[in-house]
């Protein structure tokens, strides 16, 4: 089993979007609507923690800005793991123009889709090695359906 998906992600795009979300309410709104914590790779776990803090704030109806995110991370006892003030400053420095957030969000989502696809391929390979299939025809058909289900999630333009 290869676990190819472990290195799949675009950390710079993740940081750029998080920075834009910290500094622009429209970017925060768009990012919260288009991404989930699982959309972020494990390549830099701090990104998931910062995004989760933003989700928590939004769920509480609170604004998203550097100070509010800092407070949320401190209250959740994840401030240190999220890189503290230095990492939040890094995110702000790497932010992109809010007009480009949609493009970078699409990059992040595409990487998440690729990770999911590769994970499913890994699972299919395990099933094959374990002999978890009735016959080859059924195995191929089921495997194809599993991969098609993931690839159908890909967003093209404005349409799903």
Protein Blocks (a to p, Z undefined) as FASTA:
>chain_A
ZZlmmmgccfklmmmmmmmmmmomklmmmmmmmpcfklpccklmmlmmmmmmmmmmmmno
pacdfklmmmmmmmnopmmmnopjmlmmmmmmmpccfklmmmmmmmmmmmmmmmmmmmmm
mmmmmmmmnopafblmlmmmmmmmmmmmmmmmpcghjbZZ
